[in-house]
Amino acid sequence: MTEKENLMLILKGEEPEWLPRYSTFGNPNAPYKAPVATVMPRLSENTREKGKDMFGVEYTPTESAGGASLPTPNKFILDDIRKWRDVIKVPNIDDLDFERMAKADLANIDRSTTAVALGTNNGYFQMLMNFMGFTNGLCTMIEEPEEVMALYEYLADFYDVVVRRAMKYYKPDILFMGDDIATAQHPFISVNLYRELVKPYHARLGQIAMEAGIPVDMHCCGHCEAFIDDWLDFGVKMWNPAQVSNDLVGIKKKYKGRLVLIGCWDSQGPAGLVGAPDDLIREEVRKCIDTYAPGGGFIFFAGVYGPQTDELRHHQDCITDEYMKYGRPWYKNHRS
């Protein structure tokens, strides 16, 4: 059985042969094949890595997030939502060779052993915050909902075309959708506002996946359990990273067989901090797995964020070692 086949057992609501470990972009140094690899067509010469995205939003790498880039503070491109038509321009993709991009992006992925997840966009909620900043963006959602929806309609018309074209050549096993609509304690917006302004555009992408018969993997950090029922409406079968600020035990029980929890690792607890002692890290790995592995519906996803130091790498190696020794064979060792 391959990593991909083992993963698909979980998505069918069955117990896997072994506990897989998830990594959004794979781990080339892992002693096993990645169960999932995420790919995303390049739509513009402008990228976050070069300092600006295709809309002109400036990004700055942050050491505390392991080099991940975030919008540069106070350099937002849109200060008045009523002017979005003059500022936000999607690129012309008529001449983009999706077939060539797919061949290049998939060249190093063994489709027989690794499932391919097709990335979509940064998320409609997040894009508005990237354009305007959180203070202005959140106020705008309350004060000018019609303009927000007009902007989202424009963006969704573009991304729907992108995803449909990409689906033809990438032939993904999973559609990856992301939108961080919550903090660690609370959602940024109410469920009602989500249903009014954001869900319709998430659902458009989800509809494409459902038409193709593939599951949606929803990336949403923070305390976002209030949105799960809505996600299920548009084909979400996987949620990453399911974080411990949510009632994960209750969620696993409620949605058994319908939603796979990816993560469940206490990334902000003592074992998630650089410098944690090895025995604490290993204990937390075992605790996480013992809590969420029974009955399936769980994929291990754990790590630590921060500057790429020897100390951090040792921390990651400790997690991997305990996963290999205790977590990966968990089902074999716990079947009666």
C-alpha positions in Angstrom: 0.0 0.0 0.0 1.3 3.5 -0.9 1.1 6.6 1.2 -1.5 7.9 -1.2 -3.7 4.8 -0.9 -3.3 4.9 2.9 -4.4 8.5 2.9 -7.5 7.7 0.8 -8.6 5.1 3.4 -8.9 7.9 5.9 -10.9 10.1 3.4 -13.3 7.1 3.0 -13.9 7.1 6.7 -11.8 4.0 7.3 -8.8 3.4 9.6 -5.5 3.6 7.8 -2.8 0.9 7.8 -0.4 3.4 9.4 -0.7 7.0 10.7 0.3 9.4 8.0 2.1 12.7 8.6 0.9 15.7 6.7 3.1 18.5 5.3 1.5 21.1 3.1 4.5 21.3 0.7 6.0 17.9 1.4 9.3 17.0 3.2 12.1 16.0 0.9 14.2 14.8 3.9 11.5 12.5 5.4 12.2 8.8 5.5 8.9 8.2 3.7 7.1 9.5 0.7 4.8 12.6 1.3 1.2 11.5 1.3 0.2 14.9 -0.1 2.1 17.5 -2.2 0.5 20.9 -3.0 1.1 22.6 -6.3 -0.1 26.0 -7.5 0.1 27.5 -11.0 2.2 30.6 -11.3 0.0 33.3 -12.6 2.4 36.3 -12.7 6.1 37.2 -12.6 5.4 39.0 -9.4 5.5 36.7 -6.4 5.8 37.0 -2.6 9.3 35.7 -2.8 10.2 38.7 -5.0 8.6 41.2 -2.7 5.2 41.8 -4.2 2.3 39.7 -5.3 0.5 40.0 -8.6 -1.8 42.7 -7.2 1.1 44.8 -6.0 0.8 44.0 -2.3 4.3 44.2 -0.7 5.4 41.3 1.5 8.1 41.1 4.1 9.6 37.8 5.4 9.3 37.3 9.1 12.0 35.4 11.0 9.5 34.4 13.8 7.4 32.6 11.2 10.3 30.7 9.8 10.8 33.1 6.9 7.1 33.1 5.8 6.1 36.4 4.2 3.3 38.7 5.4 2.0 42.0 4.0 4.3 44.8 4.9 2.6 46.8 7.7 1.1 50.2 6.7 1.9 49.7 3.0 -1.6 48.6 1.9 -2.7 49.3 -1.7 -6.4 50.0 -1.1 -7.7 52.6 1.4 -11.3 53.0 0.1 -13.2 49.9 -1.1 -15.2 52.1 -3.4 -12.0 52.6 -5.5 -11.2 48.9 -5.8 -11.9 48.9 -9.6 -9.1 51.4 -10.1 -6.6 49.5 -7.9 -7.2 45.7 -8.1 -6.4 44.2 -11.5 -6.2 40.5 -12.2 -3.6 39.5 -14.8 -4.4 38.4 -18.3 -3.9 34.6 -18.3 -5.0 34.0 -21.9 -1.4 33.2 -23.0 -0.4 31.1 -20.0 0.5 27.6 -20.9 -1.2 25.6 -18.1 -0.1 22.3 -19.7 3.6 23.3 -19.5 3.2 24.5 -15.9 1.6 21.3 -14.9 4.3 19.2 -16.4 7.0 21.2 -14.6 5.2 21.3 -11.3 4.4 17.6 -11.3 7.8 16.4 -12.7 9.2 15.4 -9.3 6.0 14.0 -7.8 5.3 10.3 -8.1 1.5 10.3 -8.6 1.3 6.6 -7.6 2.6 7.3 -4.1 1.7 10.9 -3.4 -1.7 12.7 -3.7 -1.6 16.0 -5.5 -3.5 18.9 -4.0 -4.1 21.9 -6.3 -3.8 25.3 -4.5 -6.3 28.0 -5.4 -5.7 31.4 -3.8 -4.9 33.1 -0.5 -8.6 33.2 0.5 -11.1 35.9 -0.2 -11.2 37.2 3.4 -7.4 37.2 3.6 -7.1 39.0 0.2 -9.3 41.9 1.4 -7.1 42.1 4.6 -4.0 42.0 2.5 -5.3 44.8 0.3 -6.6 47.1 3.1 -5.1 45.9 6.4 -7.3 44.4 9.2 -8.7 47.6 10.7 -9.8 49.1 7.4 -10.8 45.7 5.9 -13.0 44.6 8.8 -14.7 48.0 9.0 -15.3 47.8 5.3 -17.1 44.5 5.5 -19.6 46.1 7.9 -19.9 49.5 6.2 -19.7 48.6 2.5 -20.8 44.9 2.1 -22.0 45.5 -1.5 -18.6 46.8 -2.6 -16.9 43.9 -0.8 -19.1 41.4 -2.7 -18.5 43.2 -6.0 -14.8 42.9 -5.4 -15.1 39.2 -4.5 -17.3 38.6 -7.5 -14.5 40.0 -9.7 -11.9 37.9 -8.1 -14.0 34.8 -8.1 -14.7 35.1 -11.8 -10.9 35.1 -12.3 -10.0 32.3 -9.9 -12.8 30.1 -11.1 -11.3 30.2 -14.6 -7.8 29.6 -13.2 -8.9 26.5 -11.3 -10.9 25.0 -14.1 -8.0 25.4 -16.5 -5.5 24.0 -14.0 -7.8 21.1 -13.2 -7.6 20.0 -16.8 -3.8 19.6 -16.7 -2.9 19.0 -13.1 -5.6 16.4 -12.6 -5.4 16.8 -8.8 -6.6 14.4 -6.2 -7.5 17.2 -3.8 -8.4 20.8 -4.0 -6.6 22.9 -1.5 -8.5 26.0 -0.2 -7.2 28.4 2.4 -8.6 31.4 4.3 -7.5 32.3 7.8 -10.8 33.8 9.2 -10.0 33.3 12.9 -7.6 34.2 15.6 -6.5 31.7 18.2 -9.4 32.8 20.5 -12.3 33.8 18.2 -13.3 34.2 14.5 -12.6 37.6 12.9 -16.1 37.7 11.6 -19.5 36.3 12.7 -20.9 33.2 11.0 -23.7 35.3 9.6 -21.2 37.7 8.0 -19.2 34.8 6.7 -22.3 33.3 5.1 -23.3 36.6 3.5 -19.9 37.8 2.2 -17.3 35.0 2.0 -19.0 31.6 1.9 -20.5 32.1 -1.6 -17.0 32.5 -3.1 -15.6 29.6 -1.1 -18.5 27.6 -2.4 -17.8 28.4 -6.0 -14.4 26.8 -5.7 -15.8 23.9 -3.8 -18.4 23.4 -6.5 -15.6 22.9 -9.0 -14.1 20.2 -6.8 -17.4 18.5 -6.2 -18.0 18.4 -9.9 -14.7 16.7 -10.4 -15.4 14.2 -7.5 -12.4 15.3 -5.4 -12.4 16.4 -1.7 -11.5 19.9 -0.5 -8.8 20.4 2.0 -9.6 23.6 4.0 -6.7 25.4 5.6 -7.9 27.7 8.4 -6.0 28.5 11.5 -7.4 29.5 14.8 -10.7 29.0 16.6 -12.9 28.4 13.6 -15.1 25.5 14.5 -18.2 27.6 14.1 -17.7 27.4 10.3 -17.4 23.7 9.9 -21.0 23.0 9.0 -20.8 25.6 6.2 -17.5 24.1 4.9 -19.2 20.7 4.6 -21.7 22.3 2.2 -19.1 22.8 -0.4 -17.1 19.6 -0.2 -14.6 20.1 2.6 -13.4 16.7 3.8 -10.1 17.7 5.4 -9.3 20.6 7.8 -5.7 21.8 8.5 -4.4 22.7 10.9 -7.1 21.7 13.3 -5.8 23.6 16.3 -6.4 22.9 20.0 -8.3 26.1 20.7 -11.2 24.3 19.1 -13.1 21.4 20.8 -11.3 18.8 18.7 -12.4 15.8 20.7 -16.1 16.9 20.3 -15.6 17.8 16.6 -14.0 14.4 15.9 -17.0 12.7 17.5 -19.6 14.9 15.8 -18.2 14.7 12.3 -16.9 11.1 12.4 -16.5 9.8 8.8 -17.2 13.3 7.3 -14.2 15.4 8.3 -10.6 14.5 8.7 -8.7 16.5 11.3 -5.1 17.3 10.3 -2.9 18.6 13.1 -4.4 18.6 16.6 -0.9 19.6 17.8 -0.6 22.2 20.5 1.8 24.5 18.6 1.5 27.3 21.2 1.9 25.0 24.2 5.3 24.3 26.0 6.2 21.5 23.6 5.6 23.8 20.6 8.2 26.3 21.7 11.8 26.3 20.5 14.0 25.1 23.4 11.5 22.6 24.8 13.2 19.6 26.4 13.2 16.4 24.3 11.1 14.3 26.8 8.4 17.0 26.8 8.2 17.0 23.0 8.0 13.3 22.8 5.4 13.1 25.5 3.3 15.7 23.6 3.6 13.8 20.3 2.3 10.6 22.0 -0.5 12.5 23.8 -1.6 14.1 20.5 -1.6 10.7 18.7 -3.3 8.8 21.5 -6.0 11.3 21.7 -7.0 11.7 18.1 -5.8 8.5 16.2 -8.4 6.1 17.6 -11.1 5.4 15.0 -9.2 7.1 12.1 -10.2 10.5 10.8 -6.9 12.0 11.9 -3.6 12.9 10.2 -0.6 13.9 12.3 0.7 17.4 11.5 3.2 18.9 13.9 6.1 21.3 13.9 7.6 24.4 15.4 8.0 27.9 13.9 10.8 30.3 14.3 14.3 31.3 13.0 16.0 28.3 11.3 18.5 27.5 14.0 20.2 24.3 15.0 17.9 24.3 18.1 14.8 24.5 15.9 16.0 21.7 13.6 16.7 19.5 16.6 13.2 20.2 17.8 11.8 19.1 14.4 14.0 16.0 14.3 12.7 15.1 17.8 9.1 15.3 16.6 9.9 13.2 13.5 11.8 10.6 15.5 8.9 10.1 17.9 6.4 10.0 15.1 8.4 7.3 13.3 8.9 5.2 16.5 5.5 5.7 18.1 3.0 7.4 15.8 3.5 5.8 12.4 3.0 2.2 13.6 0.2 3.3 16.0 -2.6 1.4 14.3 -0.6 -1.8 13.9 0.3 -1.7 17.6 -3.2 -0.8 18.9 -5.4 -3.2 16.8 -6.9 -6.0 18.9 
